[in-house]
Amino acid sequence: MSNEDITLTAGDAEVTVRPGNGGRIAGLRIGGLELLRQGERFGCFPMVPWCGRLRDGRFRDGATVRRMPLNSPPHAIHGLARDGVWHTARVSADEAVITYDLGDPWPHPGRVSQVISLTEDSLTLRMSLETYGSSFPAQIGWHPWFNRRLEGKDGEEGEDVRLDFRPAWQEERGEDHLPTGRRIDPRPGPWDDCFGMPDGVDATLTWPGRLELKVTSPLKWVVVYDEQQAAVCVEPQSGPPDGLNTHPRLVTPLEPLEATTTWTWRRV
């Protein structure tokens, strides 16, 4: 099937999926309110086969040190699939399945599948990474850019979004923006930081007078980035930044790497 844009609908919810632009969710509109920051680099993109920054673009793969392109010097960031072309496997009115095949510069063949499922009050994203051959370390996650303010049909912007989450710890961040390996008590924002939530990611974004959105996931790490005026990012992921080196999860022929996140909303 083609990699043209996909539109999913359920009730007054509408999702735009762009397989040809990194398999990202380009838009999520609830009753005409656009929740995601617009633009080729924004929306919500999958992070695979690593999440966040990879120190110096290097990771150990068994006895071999692999090198990835430094797309955010001096590091590599957010994986490879967000810059690639995904392909549409199946589409219905409220669900799409898209796939991406890992290739050069990634040293191992593999396939990423993403299922996007919409209901009247929720969006669920499921991702799976499988290997075609040998086992390899990997991470997966999502990087949504939520608009700081929601613009109504009259063009009037509402109040700033409020973020509520209660992590068990914060990964101490070094000057290079990577975790030092120390876990500390959560500190007040603004953040470009990774947090641990061992019972699963659970964060609530509230746009006063407009909408409440709950982000949940069985994943145990979340990066929060709110240093920009336009958007707030809440990123569930399978390990912290530089996790290919510090918390790798091995993808094997018998055990794919799988993850899910659900966004549930209600009017306020």
C-alpha positions as protocol buffer text, in pm:
chain_id: "A"
residue {
  index: 1
  type: MET
  ca { x: 0 y: 0 z: 0 }
}
residue {
  index: 2
  type: SER
  ca { x: 104 y: 365 z: -36 }
}
residue {
  index: 3
  type: ASN
  ca { x: 263 y: 591 z: 222 }
}
residue {
  index: 4
  type: GLU
  ca { x: 13 y: 874 z: 174 }
}
residue {
  index: 5
  type: ASP
  ca { x: -143 y: 1054 z: 471 }
}
residue {
  index: 6
  type: ILE
  ca { x: -408 y: 865 z: 666 }
}
residue {
  index: 7
  type: THR
  ca { x: -708 y: 1017 z: 845 }
}
residue {
  index: 8
  type: LEU
  ca { x: -879 y: 828 z: 1128 }
}
residue {
  index: 9
  type: THR
  ca { x: -1206 y: 939 z: 1287 }
}
residue {
  index: 10
  type: ALA
  ca { x: -1418 y: 840 z: 1588 }
}
residue {
  index: 11
  type: GLY
  ca { x: -1692 y: 1069 z: 1717 }
}
residue {
  index: 12
  type: ASP
  ca { x: -1551 y: 1422 z: 1715 }
}
residue {
  index: 13
  type: ALA
  ca { x: -1190 y: 1295 z: 1732 }
}
residue {
  index: 14
  type: GLU
  ca { x: -971 y: 1299 z: 1422 }
}
residue {
  index: 15
  type: VAL
  ca { x: -612 y: 1179 z: 1378 }
}
residue {
  index: 16
  type: THR
  ca { x: -375 y: 1241 z: 1087 }
}
residue {
  index: 17
  type: VAL
  ca { x: -98 y: 982 z: 1037 }
}
residue {
  index: 18
  type: ARG
  ca { x: 193 y: 1055 z: 802 }
}
residue {
  index: 19
  type: PRO
  ca { x: 376 y: 732 z: 712 }
}
residue {
  index: 20
  type: GLY
  ca { x: 593 y: 922 z: 463 }
}
residue {
  index: 21
  type: ASN
  ca { x: 716 y: 1159 z: 735 }
}
residue {
  index: 22
  type: GLY
  ca { x: 864 y: 926 z: 993 }
}
residue {
  index: 23
  type: GLY
  ca { x: 544 y: 740 z: 1080 }
}
residue {
  index: 24
  type: ARG
  ca { x: 434 y: 1030 z: 1296 }
}
residue {
  index: 25
  type: ILE
  ca { x: 97 y: 1135 z: 1425 }
}
residue {
  index: 26
  type: ALA
  ca { x: 80 y: 1475 z: 1254 }
}
residue {
  index: 27
  type: GLY
  ca { x: -243 y: 1589 z: 1416 }
}
residue {
  index: 28
  type: LEU
  ca { x: -493 y: 1503 z: 1689 }
}
residue {
  index: 29
  type: ARG
  ca { x: -808 y: 1714 z: 1687 }
}
residue {
  index: 30
  type: ILE
  ca { x: -1077 y: 1683 z: 1953 }
}
residue {
  index: 31
  type: GLY
  ca { x: -1390 y: 1879 z: 1868 }
}
residue {
  index: 32
  type: GLY
  ca { x: -1180 y: 2102 z: 1644 }
}
residue {
  index: 33
  type: LEU
  ca { x: -906 y: 2161 z: 1906 }
}
residue {
  index: 34
  type: GLU
  ca { x: -561 y: 2065 z: 1773 }
}
residue {
  index: 35
  type: LEU
  ca { x: -358 y: 1909 z: 2056 }
}
residue {
  index: 36
  type: LEU
  ca { x: -28 y: 1856 z: 1873 }
}
residue {
  index: 37
  type: ARG
  ca { x: 223 y: 2115 z: 1758 }
}
residue {
  index: 38
  type: GLN
  ca { x: 217 y: 2139 z: 1380 }
}
residue {
  index: 39
  type: GLY
  ca { x: 517 y: 2107 z: 1148 }
}
residue {
  index: 40
  type: GLU
  ca { x: 733 y: 1846 z: 976 }
}
residue {
  index: 41
  type: ARG
  ca { x: 947 y: 1787 z: 1287 }
}
residue {
  index: 42
  type: PHE
  ca { x: 666 y: 1787 z: 1543 }
}
residue {
  index: 43
  type: GLY
  ca { x: 337 y: 1604 z: 1599 }
}
residue {
  index: 44
  type: CYS
  ca { x: 420 y: 1275 z: 1773 }
}
residue {
  index: 45
  type: PHE
  ca { x: 695 y: 1058 z: 1628 }
}
residue {
  index: 46
  type: PRO
  ca { x: 816 y: 708 z: 1720 }
}
residue {
  index: 47
  type: MET
  ca { x: 1165 y: 679 z: 1870 }
}
residue {
  index: 48
  type: VAL
  ca { x: 1333 y: 357 z: 1754 }
}
residue {
  index: 49
  type: PRO
  ca { x: 1581 y: 182 z: 1775 }
}
residue {
  index: 50
  type: TRP
  ca { x: 1691 y: 419 z: 2053 }
}
residue {
  index: 51
  type: CYS
  ca { x: 1531 y: 703 z: 2251 }
}
residue {
  index: 52
  type: GLY
  ca { x: 1671 y: 1046 z: 2324 }
}
residue {
  index: 53
  type: ARG
  ca { x: 2043 y: 1111 z: 2308 }
}
residue {
  index: 54
  type: LEU
  ca { x: 2296 y: 835 z: 2238 }
}
residue {
  index: 55
  type: ARG
  ca { x: 2633 y: 940 z: 2378 }
}
residue {
  index: 56
  type: ASP
  ca { x: 2875 y: 1027 z: 2097 }
}
residue {
  index: 57
  type: GLY
  ca { x: 2653 y: 821 z: 1865 }
}
residue {
  index: 58
  type: ARG
  ca { x: 2813 y: 501 z: 1998 }
}
residue {
  index: 59
  type: PHE
  ca { x: 2683 y: 184 z: 2161 }
}
residue {
  index: 60
  type: ARG
  ca { x: 2822 y: -159 z: 2238 }
}
residue {
  index: 61
  type: ASP
  ca { x: 2668 y: -444 z: 2038 }
}
residue {
  index: 62
  type: GLY
  ca { x: 2819 y: -757 z: 2189 }
}
residue {
  index: 63
  type: ALA
  ca { x: 3195 y: -718 z: 2142 }
}
residue {
  index: 64
  type: THR
  ca { x: 3154 y: -453 z: 1869 }
}
residue {
  index: 65
  type: VAL
  ca { x: 3123 y: -76 z: 1913 }
}
residue {
  index: 66
  type: ARG
  ca { x: 2869 y: 62 z: 1666 }
}
residue {
  index: 67
  type: ARG
  ca { x: 2855 y: 424 z: 1548 }
}
residue {
  index: 68
  type: MET
  ca { x: 2542 y: 611 z: 1446 }
}
residue {
  index: 69
  type: PRO
  ca { x: 2526 y: 945 z: 1259 }
}
residue {
  index: 70
  type: LEU
  ca { x: 2562 y: 1249 z: 1487 }
}
residue {
  index: 71
  type: ASN
  ca { x: 2236 y: 1422 z: 1402 }
}
residue {
  index: 72
  type: SER
  ca { x: 2253 y: 1631 z: 1722 }
}
residue {
  index: 73
  type: PRO
  ca { x: 2631 y: 1676 z: 1770 }
}
residue {
  index: 74
  type: PRO
  ca { x: 2807 y: 1552 z: 1970 }
}
residue {
  index: 75
  type: HIS
  ca { x: 2534 y: 1290 z: 2006 }
}
residue {
  index: 76
  type: ALA
  ca { x: 2288 y: 1092 z: 1796 }
}
residue {
  index: 77
  type: ILE
  ca { x: 1925 y: 1152 z: 1894 }
}
residue {
  index: 78
  type: HIS
  ca { x: 1579 y: 990 z: 1877 }
}
residue {
  index: 79
  type: GLY
  ca { x: 1664 y: 689 z: 1660 }
}
residue {
  index: 80
  type: LEU
  ca { x: 1632 y: 644 z: 1284 }
}
residue {
  index: 81
  type: ALA
  ca { x: 1266 y: 574 z: 1208 }
}
residue {
  index: 82
  type: ARG
  ca { x: 1146 y: 934 z: 1257 }
}
residue {
  index: 83
  type: ASP
  ca { x: 1350 y: 1032 z: 948 }
}
residue {
  index: 84
  type: GLY
  ca { x: 1239 y: 737 z: 735 }
}
residue {
  index: 85
  type: VAL
  ca { x: 945 y: 644 z: 515 }
}
residue {
  index: 86
  type: TRP
  ca { x: 698 y: 402 z: 670 }
}
residue {
  index: 87
  type: HIS
  ca { x: 455 y: 192 z: 471 }
}
residue {
  index: 88
  type: THR
  ca { x: 85 y: 137 z: 525 }
}
residue {
  index: 89
  type: ALA
  ca { x: -13 y: -223 z: 593 }
}
residue {
  index: 90
  type: ARG
  ca { x: -380 y: -182 z: 682 }
}
residue {
  index: 91
  type: VAL
  ca { x: -632 y: 101 z: 733 }
}
residue {
  index: 92
  type: SER
  ca { x: -991 y: 119 z: 859 }
}
residue {
  index: 93
  type: ALA
  ca { x: -1201 y: 414 z: 968 }
}
residue {
  index: 94
  type: ASP
  ca { x: -1048 y: 424 z: 1316 }
}
residue {
  index: 95
  type: GLU
  ca { x: -726 y: 216 z: 1298 }
}
residue {
  index: 96
  type: ALA
  ca { x: -406 y: 208 z: 1092 }
}
residue {
  index: 97
  type: VAL
  ca { x: -110 y: -30 z: 1086 }
}
residue {
  index: 98
  type: ILE
  ca { x: 219 y: 103 z: 946 }
}
residue {
  index: 99
  type: THR
  ca { x: 563 y: -57 z: 921 }
}
residue {
  index: 100
  type: TYR
  ca { x: 926 y: 48 z: 887 }
}
residue {
  index: 101
  type: ASP
  ca { x: 1224 y: -170 z: 793 }
}
residue {
  index: 102
  type: LEU
  ca { x: 1551 y: -98 z: 970 }
}
residue {
  index: 103
  type: GLY
  ca { x: 1848 y: -63 z: 738 }
}
residue {
  index: 104
  type: ASP
  ca { x: 2177 y: 120 z: 695 }
}
residue {
  index: 105
  type: PRO
  ca { x: 2326 y: 268 z: 915 }
}
residue {
  index: 106
  type: TRP
  ca { x: 2162 y: 29 z: 1162 }
}
residue {
  index: 107
  type: PRO
  ca { x: 2370 y: -292 z: 1152 }
}
residue {
  index: 108
  type: HIS
  ca { x: 2086 y: -543 z: 1197 }
}
residue {
  index: 109
  type: PRO
  ca { x: 1781 y: -613 z: 980 }
}
residue {
  index: 110
  type: GLY
  ca { x: 1453 y: -567 z: 1162 }
}
residue {
  index: 111
  type: ARG
  ca { x: 1097 y: -446 z: 1124 }
}
residue {
  index: 112
  type: VAL
  ca { x: 905 y: -192 z: 1332 }
}
residue {
  index: 113
  type: SER
  ca { x: 525 y: -211 z: 1334 }
}
residue {
  index: 114
  type: GLN
  ca { x: 303 y: 62 z: 1474 }
}
residue {
  index: 115
  type: VAL
  ca { x: -71 y: 28 z: 1534 }
}
residue {
  index: 116
  type: ILE
  ca { x: -269 y: 351 z: 1579 }
}
residue {
  index: 117
  type: SER
  ca { x: -617 y: 296 z: 1725 }
}
residue {
  index: 118
  type: LEU
  ca { x: -871 y: 575 z: 1782 }
}
residue {
  index: 119
  type: THR
  ca { x: -1194 y: 580 z: 1986 }
}
residue {
  index: 120
  type: GLU
  ca { x: -1422 y: 869 z: 2077 }
}
residue {
  index: 121
  type: ASP
  ca { x: -1221 y: 939 z: 2393 }
}
residue {
  index: 122
  type: SER
  ca { x: -880 y: 776 z: 2348 }
}
residue {
  index: 123
  type: LEU
  ca { x: -585 y: 713 z: 2119 }
}
residue {
  index: 124
  type: THR
  ca { x: -373 y: 400 z: 2168 }
}
residue {
  index: 125
  type: LEU
  ca { x: -32 y: 355 z: 2005 }
}
residue {
  index: 126
  type: ARG
  ca { x: 131 y: 11 z: 1998 }
}
residue {
  index: 127
  type: MET
  ca { x: 480 y: -52 z: 1866 }
}
residue {
  index: 128
  type: SER
  ca { x: 676 y: -371 z: 1810 }
}
residue {
  index: 129
  type: LEU
  ca { x: 1037 y: -418 z: 1697 }
}
residue {
  index: 130
  type: GLU
  ca { x: 1133 y: -759 z: 1556 }
}
residue {
  index: 131
  type: THR
  ca { x: 1465 y: -889 z: 1429 }
}
residue {
  index: 132
  type: TYR
  ca { x: 1508 y: -1075 z: 1102 }
}
residue {
  index: 133
  type: GLY
  ca { x: 1837 y: -1227 z: 1214 }
}
residue {
  index: 134
  type: SER
  ca { x: 2070 y: -1190 z: 1511 }
}
residue {
  index: 135
  type: SER
  ca { x: 1976 y: -1035 z: 1845 }
}
residue {
  index: 136
  type: PHE
  ca { x: 2055 y: -670 z: 1913 }
}
residue {
  index: 137
  type: PRO
  ca { x: 2004 y: -404 z: 2185 }
}
residue {
  index: 138
  type: ALA
  ca { x: 1729 y: -148 z: 2127 }
}
residue {
  index: 139
  type: GLN
  ca { x: 1487 y: 101 z: 2279 }
}
residue {
  index: 140
  type: ILE
  ca { x: 1145 y: 225 z: 2169 }
}
residue {
  index: 141
  type: GLY
  ca { x: 918 y: 509 z: 2272 }
}
residue {
  index: 142
  type: TRP
  ca { x: 718 y: 811 z: 2153 }
}
residue {
  index: 143
  type: HIS
  ca { x: 792 y: 1183 z: 2138 }
}
residue {
  index: 144
  type: PRO
  ca { x: 468 y: 1385 z: 2135 }
}
residue {
  index: 145
  type: TRP
  ca { x: 474 y: 1766 z: 2113 }
}
residue {
  index: 146
  type: PHE
  ca { x: 158 y: 1887 z: 2290 }
}
residue {
  index: 147
  type: ASN
  ca { x: 58 y: 2247 z: 2226 }
}
residue {
  index: 148
  type: ARG
  ca { x: 113 y: 2462 z: 2533 }
}
residue {
  index: 149
  type: ARG
  ca { x: -213 y: 2644 z: 2455 }
}
residue {
  index: 150
  type: LEU
  ca { x: -514 y: 2522 z: 2262 }
}
residue {
  index: 151
  type: GLU
  ca { x: -659 y: 2757 z: 2004 }
}
residue {
  index: 152
  type: GLY
  ca { x: -1039 y: 2760 z: 1989 }
}
residue {
  index: 153
  type: LYS
  ca { x: -1254 y: 2786 z: 1679 }
}
residue {
  index: 154
  type: ASP
  ca { x: -1271 y: 3162 z: 1736 }
}
residue {
  index: 155
  type: GLY
  ca { x: -890 y: 3181 z: 1716 }
}
residue {
  index: 156
  type: GLU
  ca { x: -860 y: 3263 z: 2086 }
}
residue {
  index: 157
  type: GLU
  ca { x: -585 y: 3082 z: 2276 }
}
residue {
  index: 158
  type: GLY
  ca { x: -662 y: 2935 z: 2614 }
}
residue {
  index: 159
  type: GLU
  ca { x: -444 y: 2923 z: 2924 }
}
residue {
  index: 160
  type: ASP
  ca { x: -112 y: 2738 z: 2948 }
}
residue {
  index: 161
  type: VAL
  ca { x: -136 y: 2364 z: 2996 }
}
residue {
  index: 162
  type: ARG
  ca { x: -74 y: 2226 z: 3346 }
}
residue {
  index: 163
  type: LEU
  ca { x: 125 y: 1904 z: 3382 }
}
residue {
  index: 164
  type: ASP
  ca { x: 74 y: 1670 z: 3677 }
}
residue {
  index: 165
  type: PHE
  ca { x: 288 y: 1358 z: 3729 }
}
residue {
  index: 166
  type: ARG
  ca { x: 447 y: 1195 z: 4032 }
}
residue {
  index: 167
  type: PRO
  ca { x: 771 y: 1013 z: 3944 }
}
residue {
  index: 168
  type: ALA
  ca { x: 961 y: 796 z: 4192 }
}
residue {
  index: 169
  type: TRP
  ca { x: 1292 y: 950 z: 4090 }
}
residue {
  index: 170
  type: GLN
  ca { x: 1466 y: 1181 z: 3845 }
}
residue {
  index: 171
  type: GLU
  ca { x: 1771 y: 1074 z: 3647 }
}
residue {
  index: 172
  type: GLU
  ca { x: 2040 y: 1328 z: 3736 }
}
residue {
  index: 173
  type: ARG
  ca { x: 2134 y: 1514 z: 3419 }
}
residue {
  index: 174
  type: GLY
  ca { x: 2495 y: 1603 z: 3341 }
}
residue {
  index: 175
  type: GLU
  ca { x: 2619 y: 1906 z: 3149 }
}
residue {
  index: 176
  type: ASP
  ca { x: 2604 y: 1695 z: 2832 }
}
residue {
  index: 177
  type: HIS
  ca { x: 2225 y: 1648 z: 2887 }
}
residue {
  index: 178
  type: LEU
  ca { x: 2273 y: 1275 z: 2952 }
}
residue {
  index: 179
  type: PRO
  ca { x: 2198 y: 1091 z: 3276 }
}
residue {
  index: 180
  type: THR
  ca { x: 2496 y: 1060 z: 3511 }
}
residue {
  index: 181
  type: GLY
  ca { x: 2373 y: 727 z: 3648 }
}
residue {
  index: 182
  type: ARG
  ca { x: 2256 y: 880 z: 3978 }
}
residue {
  index: 183
  type: ARG
  ca { x: 1891 y: 883 z: 4076 }
}
residue {
  index: 184
  type: ILE
  ca { x: 1778 y: 1191 z: 4266 }
}
residue {
  index: 185
  type: ASP
  ca { x: 1457 y: 1325 z: 4415 }
}
residue {
  index: 186
  type: PRO
  ca { x: 1243 y: 1493 z: 4147 }
}
residue {
  index: 187
  type: ARG
  ca { x: 1321 y: 1863 z: 4109 }
}
residue {
  index: 188
  type: PRO
  ca { x: 1092 y: 2143 z: 3990 }
}
residue {
  index: 189
  type: GLY
  ca { x: 1096 y: 2241 z: 3621 }
}
residue {
  index: 190
  type: PRO
  ca { x: 1147 y: 2363 z: 3363 }
}
residue {
  index: 191
  type: TRP
  ca { x: 1270 y: 2024 z: 3245 }
}
residue {
  index: 192
  type: ASP
  ca { x: 1462 y: 1847 z: 2977 }
}
residue {
  index: 193
  type: ASP
  ca { x: 1487 y: 1545 z: 3203 }
}
residue {
  index: 194
  type: CYS
  ca { x: 1414 y: 1176 z: 3243 }
}
residue {
  index: 195
  type: PHE
  ca { x: 1205 y: 1039 z: 3529 }
}
residue {
  index: 196
  type: GLY
  ca { x: 1141 y: 690 z: 3662 }
}
residue {
  index: 197
  type: MET
  ca { x: 785 y: 564 z: 3712 }
}
residue {
  index: 198
  type: PRO
  ca { x: 824 y: 196 z: 3809 }
}
residue {
  index: 199
  type: ASP
  ca { x: 447 y: 135 z: 3815 }
}
residue {
  index: 200
  type: GLY
  ca { x: 412 y: 273 z: 3462 }
}
residue {
  index: 201
  type: VAL
  ca { x: 397 y: 619 z: 3309 }
}
residue {
  index: 202
  type: ASP
  ca { x: 98 y: 822 z: 3431 }
}
residue {
  index: 203
  type: ALA
  ca { x: 83 y: 1194 z: 3350 }
}
residue {
  index: 204
  type: THR
  ca { x: -208 y: 1436 z: 3314 }
}
residue {
  index: 205
  type: LEU
  ca { x: -209 y: 1747 z: 3096 }
}
residue {
  index: 206
  type: THR
  ca { x: -488 y: 1994 z: 3166 }
}
residue {
  index: 207
  type: TRP
  ca { x: -575 y: 2288 z: 2943 }
}
residue {
  index: 208
  type: PRO
  ca { x: -798 y: 2490 z: 3181 }
}
residue {
  index: 209
  type: GLY
  ca { x: -1153 y: 2527 z: 3059 }
}
residue {
  index: 210
  type: ARG
  ca { x: -1086 y: 2311 z: 2754 }
}
residue {
  index: 211
  type: LEU
  ca { x: -955 y: 1957 z: 2793 }
}
residue {
  index: 212
  type: GLU
  ca { x: -781 y: 1707 z: 3020 }
}
residue {
  index: 213
  type: LEU
  ca { x: -553 y: 1445 z: 2862 }
}
residue {
  index: 214
  type: LYS
  ca { x: -408 y: 1150 z: 3052 }
}
residue {
  index: 215
  type: VAL
  ca { x: -94 y: 981 z: 2911 }
}
residue {
  index: 216
  type: THR
  ca { x: -40 y: 627 z: 3040 }
}
residue {
  index: 217
  type: SER
  ca { x: 196 y: 345 z: 2949 }
}
residue {
  index: 218
  type: PRO
  ca { x: 338 y: 29 z: 3108 }
}
residue {
  index: 219
  type: LEU
  ca { x: 682 y: 171 z: 3020 }
}
residue {
  index: 220
  type: LYS
  ca { x: 880 y: 280 z: 3325 }
}
residue {
  index: 221
  type: TRP
  ca { x: 1062 y: 591 z: 3202 }
}
residue {
  index: 222
  type: VAL
  ca { x: 932 y: 924 z: 3079 }
}
residue {
  index: 223
  type: VAL
  ca { x: 1120 y: 1227 z: 2947 }
}
residue {
  index: 224
  type: VAL
  ca { x: 954 y: 1564 z: 3006 }
}
residue {
  index: 225
  type: TYR
  ca { x: 1064 y: 1860 z: 2794 }
}
residue {
  index: 226
  type: ASP
  ca { x: 893 y: 2193 z: 2858 }
}
residue {
  index: 227
  type: GLU
  ca { x: 1167 y: 2447 z: 2785 }
}
residue {
  index: 228
  type: GLN
  ca { x: 998 y: 2577 z: 2468 }
}
residue {
  index: 229
  type: GLN
  ca { x: 717 y: 2830 z: 2461 }
}
residue {
  index: 230
  type: ALA
  ca { x: 514 y: 2648 z: 2197 }
}
residue {
  index: 231
  type: ALA
  ca { x: 486 y: 2296 z: 2335 }
}
residue {
  index: 232
  type: VAL
  ca { x: 528 y: 2048 z: 2619 }
}
residue {
  index: 233
  type: CYS
  ca { x: 663 y: 1696 z: 2553 }
}
residue {
  index: 234
  type: VAL
  ca { x: 577 y: 1389 z: 2763 }
}
residue {
  index: 235
  type: GLU
  ca { x: 771 y: 1096 z: 2619 }
}
residue {
  index: 236
  type: PRO
  ca { x: 711 y: 737 z: 2743 }
}
residue {
  index: 237
  type: GLN
  ca { x: 1011 y: 520 z: 2661 }
}
residue {
  index: 238
  type: SER
  ca { x: 1161 y: 180 z: 2739 }
}
residue {
  index: 239
  type: GLY
  ca { x: 1476 y: 320 z: 2902 }
}
residue {
  index: 240
  type: PRO
  ca { x: 1650 y: 649 z: 2982 }
}
residue {
  index: 241
  type: PRO
  ca { x: 1853 y: 854 z: 2732 }
}
residue {
  index: 242
  type: ASP
  ca { x: 2173 y: 667 z: 2632 }
}
residue {
  index: 243
  type: GLY
  ca { x: 1984 y: 355 z: 2729 }
}
residue {
  index: 244
  type: LEU
  ca { x: 2149 y: 144 z: 2456 }
}
residue {
  index: 245
  type: ASN
  ca { x: 2458 y: 168 z: 2675 }
}
residue {
  index: 246
  type: THR
  ca { x: 2305 y: 175 z: 3025 }
}
residue {
  index: 247
  type: HIS
  ca { x: 1968 y: -11 z: 3011 }
}
residue {
  index: 248
  type: PRO
  ca { x: 1964 y: -208 z: 2684 }
}
residue {
  index: 249
  type: ARG
  ca { x: 1677 y: -441 z: 2606 }
}
residue {
  index: 250
  type: LEU
  ca { x: 1779 y: -727 z: 2380 }
}
residue {
  index: 251
  type: VAL
  ca { x: 1558 y: -794 z: 2077 }
}
residue {
  index: 252
  type: THR
  ca { x: 1580 y: -1164 z: 1989 }
}
residue {
  index: 253
  type: PRO
  ca { x: 1412 y: -1384 z: 1724 }
}
residue {
  index: 254
  type: LEU
  ca { x: 1182 y: -1513 z: 2000 }
}
residue {
  index: 255
  type: GLU
  ca { x: 1131 y: -1188 z: 2193 }
}
residue {
  index: 256
  type: PRO
  ca { x: 1043 y: -869 z: 2007 }
}
residue {
  index: 257
  type: LEU
  ca { x: 1052 y: -536 z: 2191 }
}
residue {
  index: 258
  type: GLU
  ca { x: 695 y: -417 z: 2243 }
}
residue {
  index: 259
  type: ALA
  ca { x: 541 y: -105 z: 2394 }
}
residue {
  index: 260
  type: THR
  ca { x: 210 y: 74 z: 2418 }
}
residue {
  index: 261
  type: THR
  ca { x: 80 y: 412 z: 2528 }
}
residue {
  index: 262
  type: THR
  ca { x: -276 y: 538 z: 2561 }
}
residue {
  index: 263
  type: TRP
  ca { x: -398 y: 897 z: 2566 }
}
residue {
  index: 264
  type: THR
  ca { x: -743 y: 943 z: 2720 }
}
residue {
  index: 265
  type: TRP
  ca { x: -926 y: 1275 z: 2721 }
}
residue {
  index: 266
  type: ARG
  ca { x: -1230 y: 1445 z: 2868 }
}
residue {
  index: 267
  type: ARG
  ca { x: -1382 y: 1792 z: 2860 }
}
residue {
  index: 268
  type: VAL
  ca { x: -1323 y: 2021 z: 3159 }
}
